[in-house]
Amino acid sequence: MKIIKYRFPFIYFVVFSLSIFIGYSADSVGINNNLINYYDFIGDILNFTAILTGFIGAIISILTSISKSSPIITSILKSKKALSQFVSSMAIPFTTGFITIFLSMVLRLKINNPELFLSFRYINVALLSLAIFFVVTSFLMTFFVFYIFFLDGFSNKNQKEKKVFKPTLKK
């Protein structure tokens, strides 16, 4: 029963574990500096991550600009658990995006300057793992936010449409 109580962090833990496994497997298969045009691949990860991090930042700014009188925001603010899940579902991909951007820059620097002291394999595995984790958590955040807003809009629409029949006598 405790696993149900902690299903939100458990999902992120499973996704993180799978992304590390996939990142390590991709590095073992040969997606590393031995690959032709690997520098461009790292640049593509950097560009994609920067764009998606900007998108997440825009979503966060839109959500914070919604007034507290909104029924969705007030229902989230009432529950401590819902608020922590809502905030962490936005903070995890946003923070992971910044870390991925930073690692992409460090890895491109390492490719151009092989005499740097950093170990290439661990940076490569970390970058691939974080890029996968970032994409999946961004999808989870978007799904979570749209689920809340569309479900609430759908339930409010159904509540407005319900008409209670009150029998009256004809006059």
C-alpha positions as a LaTeX table, in Angstrom:
\begin{tabular}{lrrr}
\hline
Residue & $x$ (\AA) & $y$ (\AA) & $z$ (\AA) \\
\hline
Met1 & 0.00 & 0.00 & 0.00 \\
Lys2 & 2.95 & 2.32 & 0.55 \\
Ile3 & 3.89 & 2.09 & $-3.13$ \\
Ile4 & 0.54 & 3.66 & $-4.02$ \\
Lys5 & 1.19 & 6.44 & $-1.53$ \\
Tyr6 & 4.54 & 7.21 & $-3.18$ \\
Arg7 & 3.60 & 6.53 & $-6.79$ \\
Phe8 & 4.51 & 10.03 & $-7.98$ \\
Pro9 & 8.19 & 9.89 & $-6.87$ \\
Phe10 & 8.28 & 6.21 & $-7.81$ \\
Ile11 & 7.42 & 7.04 & $-11.44$ \\
Tyr12 & 10.26 & 9.56 & $-11.59$ \\
Phe13 & 12.65 & 7.07 & $-9.98$ \\
Val14 & 11.74 & 4.38 & $-12.52$ \\
Val15 & 12.08 & 6.80 & $-15.43$ \\
Phe16 & 15.45 & 7.99 & $-14.11$ \\
Ser17 & 16.68 & 4.41 & $-13.66$ \\
Leu18 & 15.56 & 3.45 & $-17.17$ \\
Ser19 & 17.18 & 6.53 & $-18.66$ \\
Ile20 & 20.49 & 5.65 & $-16.99$ \\
Phe21 & 20.24 & 2.12 & $-18.34$ \\
Ile22 & 19.41 & 3.36 & $-21.85$ \\
Gly23 & 22.19 & 5.98 & $-21.71$ \\
Tyr24 & 24.74 & 3.39 & $-20.62$ \\
Ser25 & 23.53 & 0.96 & $-23.27$ \\
Ala26 & 23.71 & 3.63 & $-25.98$ \\
Asp27 & 27.26 & 4.45 & $-24.94$ \\
Ser28 & 28.20 & 0.77 & $-24.99$ \\
Val29 & 26.69 & 0.30 & $-28.45$ \\
Gly30 & 28.81 & 3.11 & $-29.84$ \\
Ile31 & 26.98 & 6.39 & $-29.49$ \\
Asn32 & 30.04 & 8.21 & $-28.21$ \\
Asn33 & 32.97 & 10.27 & $-29.48$ \\
Asn34 & 33.96 & 7.49 & $-31.90$ \\
Leu35 & 30.81 & 8.21 & $-33.91$ \\
Ile36 & 31.23 & 10.35 & $-37.03$ \\
Asn37 & 29.74 & 13.84 & $-36.52$ \\
Tyr38 & 29.24 & 13.22 & $-32.80$ \\
Tyr39 & 30.00 & 16.90 & $-32.17$ \\
Asp40 & 26.95 & 17.79 & $-34.27$ \\
Phe41 & 24.85 & 15.24 & $-32.36$ \\
Ile42 & 25.79 & 16.92 & $-29.08$ \\
Gly43 & 24.91 & 20.26 & $-30.67$ \\
Asp44 & 21.51 & 18.88 & $-31.65$ \\
Ile45 & 20.92 & 17.72 & $-28.07$ \\
Leu46 & 21.93 & 21.19 & $-26.89$ \\
Asn47 & 19.56 & 22.95 & $-29.31$ \\
Phe48 & 16.63 & 20.64 & $-28.62$ \\
Thr49 & 17.10 & 20.87 & $-24.86$ \\
Ala50 & 17.38 & 24.65 & $-24.96$ \\
Ile51 & 14.18 & 24.97 & $-27.00$ \\
Leu52 & 12.24 & 22.52 & $-24.83$ \\
Thr53 & 13.51 & 24.20 & $-21.64$ \\
Gly54 & 12.25 & 27.52 & $-23.02$ \\
Phe55 & 8.89 & 25.91 & $-23.73$ \\
Ile56 & 8.71 & 24.59 & $-20.18$ \\
Gly57 & 9.66 & 28.02 & $-18.85$ \\
Ala58 & 6.83 & 29.54 & $-20.88$ \\
Ile59 & 4.37 & 26.99 & $-19.50$ \\
Ile60 & 5.53 & 27.70 & $-15.96$ \\
Ser61 & 5.18 & 31.46 & $-16.45$ \\
Ile62 & 1.69 & 31.04 & $-17.90$ \\
Leu63 & 0.63 & 28.82 & $-15.03$ \\
Thr64 & 1.98 & 31.23 & $-12.42$ \\
Ser65 & 0.20 & 34.14 & $-14.07$ \\
Ile66 & $-3.18$ & 32.43 & $-13.71$ \\
Ser67 & $-5.00$ & 34.09 & $-10.87$ \\
Lys68 & $-5.49$ & 32.36 & $-7.56$ \\
Ser69 & $-9.23$ & 32.73 & $-8.04$ \\
Ser70 & $-9.14$ & 30.10 & $-10.77$ \\
Pro71 & $-10.87$ & 26.94 & $-9.56$ \\
Ile72 & $-8.00$ & 24.79 & $-10.78$ \\
Ile73 & $-5.32$ & 26.74 & $-8.95$ \\
Thr74 & $-7.37$ & 27.05 & $-5.75$ \\
Ser75 & $-8.01$ & 23.31 & $-5.68$ \\
Ile76 & $-4.27$ & 22.67 & $-6.13$ \\
Leu77 & $-3.36$ & 25.22 & $-3.46$ \\
Lys78 & $-5.74$ & 23.61 & $-0.96$ \\
Ser79 & $-3.97$ & 20.26 & $-1.02$ \\
Lys80 & $-0.35$ & 20.16 & 0.15 \\
Lys81 & 0.28 & 16.92 & $-1.73$ \\
Ala82 & $-1.22$ & 18.22 & $-4.98$ \\
Leu83 & 0.79 & 21.42 & $-4.71$ \\
Ser84 & 4.06 & 19.56 & $-4.12$ \\
Gln85 & 3.36 & 17.22 & $-7.04$ \\
Phe86 & 2.40 & 20.13 & $-9.28$ \\
Val87 & 5.53 & 22.09 & $-8.42$ \\
Ser88 & 7.85 & 19.09 & $-8.66$ \\
Ser89 & 6.35 & 18.03 & $-12.00$ \\
Met90 & 7.45 & 21.41 & $-13.36$ \\
Ala91 & 10.71 & 21.79 & $-11.43$ \\
Ile92 & 12.18 & 18.37 & $-12.29$ \\
Pro93 & 12.18 & 18.76 & $-16.10$ \\
Phe94 & 13.12 & 22.45 & $-15.91$ \\
Thr95 & 16.13 & 21.73 & $-13.69$ \\
Thr96 & 17.07 & 18.66 & $-15.72$ \\
Gly97 & 16.95 & 20.82 & $-18.85$ \\
Phe98 & 19.46 & 23.27 & $-17.42$ \\
Ile99 & 21.76 & 20.46 & $-16.30$ \\
Thr100 & 21.53 & 18.85 & $-19.74$ \\
Ile101 & 22.35 & 22.16 & $-21.43$ \\
Phe102 & 25.37 & 22.58 & $-19.15$ \\
Leu103 & 26.57 & 19.01 & $-19.77$ \\
Ser104 & 26.17 & 19.48 & $-23.53$ \\
Met105 & 28.38 & 22.53 & $-23.39$ \\
Val106 & 30.98 & 20.72 & $-21.25$ \\
Leu107 & 30.98 & 17.71 & $-23.59$ \\
Arg108 & 31.43 & 19.89 & $-26.67$ \\
Leu109 & 34.30 & 21.60 & $-24.87$ \\
Lys110 & 35.79 & 18.19 & $-24.03$ \\
Ile111 & 35.51 & 17.02 & $-27.66$ \\
Asn112 & 37.37 & 20.10 & $-28.88$ \\
Asn113 & 39.94 & 19.93 & $-26.05$ \\
Pro114 & 40.82 & 16.30 & $-25.36$ \\
Glu115 & 43.47 & 17.28 & $-22.80$ \\
Leu116 & 40.79 & 18.30 & $-20.29$ \\
Phe117 & 40.82 & 16.28 & $-17.10$ \\
Leu118 & 37.27 & 15.02 & $-17.41$ \\
Ser119 & 36.52 & 11.37 & $-18.17$ \\
Phe120 & 34.67 & 11.18 & $-21.47$ \\
Arg121 & 32.66 & 8.02 & $-20.88$ \\
Tyr122 & 30.94 & 9.18 & $-17.70$ \\
Ile123 & 30.06 & 12.57 & $-19.15$ \\
Asn124 & 28.68 & 10.89 & $-22.26$ \\
Val125 & 26.55 & 8.44 & $-20.25$ \\
Ala126 & 25.33 & 11.27 & $-18.00$ \\
Leu127 & 24.41 & 13.43 & $-21.01$ \\
Leu128 & 22.57 & 10.67 & $-22.84$ \\
Ser129 & 20.76 & 9.61 & $-19.65$ \\
Leu130 & 19.77 & 13.15 & $-18.70$ \\
Ala131 & 18.60 & 13.93 & $-22.23$ \\
Ile132 & 16.32 & 10.89 & $-22.18$ \\
Phe133 & 15.13 & 11.69 & $-18.65$ \\
Phe134 & 14.51 & 15.30 & $-19.66$ \\
Val135 & 12.38 & 14.38 & $-22.67$ \\
Val136 & 10.30 & 11.86 & $-20.71$ \\
Thr137 & 9.76 & 14.14 & $-17.69$ \\
Ser138 & 8.86 & 17.02 & $-20.01$ \\
Phe139 & 6.24 & 14.79 & $-21.58$ \\
Leu140 & 4.99 & 13.77 & $-18.12$ \\
Met141 & 4.78 & 17.42 & $-17.05$ \\
Thr142 & 2.88 & 18.42 & $-20.16$ \\
Phe143 & 0.54 & 15.45 & $-19.79$ \\
Phe144 & 0.02 & 16.22 & $-16.09$ \\
Val145 & $-0.74$ & 19.90 & $-16.70$ \\
Phe146 & $-3.07$ & 19.29 & $-19.64$ \\
Tyr147 & $-4.81$ & 16.47 & $-17.79$ \\
Ile148 & $-5.54$ & 18.76 & $-14.85$ \\
Phe149 & $-6.76$ & 21.66 & $-16.97$ \\
Phe150 & $-8.77$ & 19.68 & $-19.50$ \\
Leu151 & $-10.28$ & 17.37 & $-16.91$ \\
Asp152 & $-11.30$ & 20.33 & $-14.77$ \\
Gly153 & $-12.77$ & 22.14 & $-17.77$ \\
Phe154 & $-14.66$ & 19.02 & $-18.78$ \\
Ser155 & $-16.02$ & 18.44 & $-15.27$ \\
Asn156 & $-17.04$ & 22.11 & $-14.92$ \\
Lys157 & $-18.86$ & 21.89 & $-18.25$ \\
Asn158 & $-20.73$ & 18.77 & $-17.13$ \\
Gln159 & $-21.63$ & 20.37 & $-13.80$ \\
Lys160 & $-23.09$ & 23.40 & $-15.55$ \\
Glu161 & $-25.14$ & 21.26 & $-17.91$ \\
Lys162 & $-26.78$ & 19.22 & $-15.18$ \\
Lys163 & $-30.30$ & 20.38 & $-14.64$ \\
Val164 & $-32.29$ & 19.24 & $-11.73$ \\
Phe165 & $-35.89$ & 18.50 & $-12.55$ \\
Lys166 & $-38.19$ & 20.09 & $-10.05$ \\
Pro167 & $-41.77$ & 18.92 & $-10.45$ \\
Thr168 & $-44.38$ & 21.65 & $-10.19$ \\
Leu169 & $-48.12$ & 21.68 & $-10.52$ \\
Lys170 & $-49.71$ & 23.34 & $-13.51$ \\
Lys171 & $-51.62$ & 26.45 & $-12.72$ \\
\hline
\end{tabular}
